[in-house]
């Protein structure tokens, strides 16, 4: 396992305007030089819209996926975000992890946000997805998933942790930012993993305000990013393999969760 450079993009998304959002990301990423993984907010080129019949794309003809693949290849860095996908007559809030060689791993959001009616228009995913990238095991998550710790319970398999990093991409309103900040730390501490949360800023067409609060948290629950709320910001940080190994060796809590009495 090598150190992993990860870039958090806290963007002000433009409501249901795909091309404008893609241009916005290109501008924000202009000064990013060397990184391994770039993380964008949930539904990155449409915002959190409940109109999939207008905005959904298919995996083989997706404007968003084509852009991500091109950016990943050009920058020699993977991307993780989500977008609206239609498949077999259903709509999904689909997380996509796009590698520089064009490989795509997918995660369909399992916990749909009922307060916004997401459960009425989007199908639920049923499987977790842990991506293996540059020696790191990365658990892919989306927004509302954060409220459900059973989604990401970490434990030992053959003497090693199932994963090392959890990534949450989100459109999480400012009015519940205390929950966002608290739950991200909880997920890091209880699972002895780095946690990355990337959220949008600005205001959407439903008059919901977003403060961002994007952050990178260590396995001890310490925030090591410096991104400020409410402002568009791009920050590249380094996840250190020696740090997470030392924490798990000195505090072997995951060993005590190896005898599980639950199923994921």
N, C-alpha and C positions, 0 to 999 in steps of 0.2 A: 504494500500500500504506500503510495506517495502522497505528499501534500496536495490538496485540491484547491485551486483558485476558483472562486465562485463570485459572480457578479449579480447584484440585486438591482433591479430596475423598478423604481417607484415612479410610475407614470400617471399623468392626468389623461385618462382615456376619453375618446371622442365618441359620443353616443351613436351606435349603429353605423358608423362610417368606417368601413374596412380600410380603404385606401388611405384615408387621413391618418388612421392609427398606425398603419405600417410606415408611413412617412415619418410620423412622430418618433417611432422607435428607432428608425435609422438615424434621425438627428440625435437622439439621446445616446446612442451607442457609438457615435462618431469618435469620441476620445478614448474608447476602451481599446487597449492595445493587446495585452496578453491575458487570457483567462481560459479556464477549462469548461466552465458551465455558466450560462446566462439564464436568469429566471425572470419571467415576465408575469404580470398579474393574470388572474382568472379571465376567461373569455377575452383574450388579449386584444382582438381586433374588432370586437362588437360592443363591448361592455356587457354587464350582466342583464341581458334582455330575455324576456319571456315570450319572444316572437320568433321561435325557431323556424316556423314555416317560411319566414322571409329571409332568414340569415344562415340557415344550416348549409353546410357543405358536405360533400362526400369525400372519403379518404383519397380517392384516385383523381379527383378534380378540384381539390381544395386550394383556393388562393392563399389561405393562411399557411397551410402546410408547405406549399411551394416556396413561399417566402422564408419560412423557418429553415427549410432544407438548404436554400441558397445561402442564407446568412451563416448557418452552421458550417457549411463547406468553406465559405470565404474567410471566416474568422477562426476556423479550426477549433471550434468550441461547440459543445452540446447546448441545446435549449430545452427548458421545461416551462410549459404554460398549459392553458386549456382553451378549447374552442368548441363551437356548436357543430356537431356531426350528425348527419342522418345516415342510418344504417338499418336495413331490413324493415323499413317503414316506421322506425322509431328514432327519436331524437335523444342525443346524449351530450352531457357536459363532459367532454372527453379531455383528459390530460394526455399530452403528447410529449415524449422525451425524444428529441431528435438529435442524433449524433452526426458528427462531421462527415461520415461516410454515407449518410442518407438513411441509415437504419432508424426505424421508429418503433418505440415501445409505447403502449397505450394503457391508460388507467381511466376507467369510467367512474365518475363521482358516485359514491355509494349512498351518502346521506344528502338527500335533496332538501332544500330550504323551504319548508311548507309555508312560512309566513309570507314569502314572495310568490307562492304558487308554483315553485319549481317542480314539485312533485306531481302537479297536474299536467305538465307538458313534457317533462323529461323522464326517460326511463332510468331506473337505478342500475348502477354497476353491481356486480356480485363478487368480484375478485379483487384482492389486493395486488399491487404490483411493486416489486422490489427490483430496481435496475442495478446491474453490475457495471460500473464505469470507472476506469482508471484505478482499479483496486478497491473502490468504495462501493458499499451496498447502500442504495438510496431508496427510501420508501416514498412513493409518490402519493400526495394527498391534495384535496381541493377544498378550500374555504370551510363550509359547514361541517366537514369531516372532523375538524378540530375539536368539536364539542363531544366527540365520542372516543374515549381513550381505548376502547376495545378494538378500534380500527387498526391501531398501531402497537399493540402490546409487544414489547421486545422480550426475548428470552434467548438462552443459549441453545445452539444446535451443534453437536460434535465439538463442544468446548468453546465455540465462538458465537458472538452476538449475531442475530439474524440480519441486522442492518446497523449502519453507522450514522446515517443522516435521514431526517424527515424534512420534506419540502411541502409547504402549504402555499398554494397560489390562491389569491382571494380578491373579492370585491366585498369587503367587510366594513359596514358603515361606522362612522365616528361615534355615533350614539352608544355603541357597544364596544368601544375600543378598550375599556377596562377588561372586558372578558377576553378579547383577543390577546392582550399583553400578558394576562395571567395564565391563560391556557397554553400559550406557546412555551412559557417557562415550565409549566407543569409537565408537558409532554417531553421536554428535554431532560428534566430531572428524573422522572419515573422510568424513562427508557434508556438512560445513560447514552444519549445520542446528541449530536448536533441537531438543532432545529433551525430551519430557514423559513421565515414568513415574508412573503412579498405581496403587498396590498397596494391598491390604487389610491390616488388623491383626486381632489376636485369634487364636482357635483354632477350627478347624472340627470336624465330627463324626468326622473321621478322625484326630483328635489332631495335626493339622499346625498348627504355630504360624507366624504371619505377622507380620513386623516392620514392614511398610509400606515404609519407605525411599522414599516418594514424593518426586519431585524434578523441578525444571526446570533444564536444563543448556544453556549457551550453545554456540554453534558452535565455541568455543575449548576446550570441555570443562570449563567452570567452573560449579559448582553455585550458583545464585542463590536458590534457595528455602531456607526456614528450617524446614521440617517435620522434627520429631524422630521417630525410630523408635518403634514400639509404641503410640503414642497417636493417638486419633481427632483429626484436624486438618483444618481447611479454610483454604486460603490462596489469595489472589488476587494474581497477579503480572502484570507487563506485558512482553510481547515487543516489542522496539523494532526497527522496520524499518531505522532508520539504523545500528544496531549490526551487524545481519547483512550489510547492504550493504557497510559498511566492512571487515568481516572478509574478505569475498569479494574485494573490490578489492585489499586489501593482501596477501592470501595467495591468489592465483588458482590454487589446487590443483585445483579442479573442471575447469579447462580441460584439465589433463593426463589426465583420465579420459574425455575426449570421444571418443577413438578406442577404442571398447570391443571387447574380444575375447570377450564373453560375451553371453548373452541372459537377460532376466528371465522 
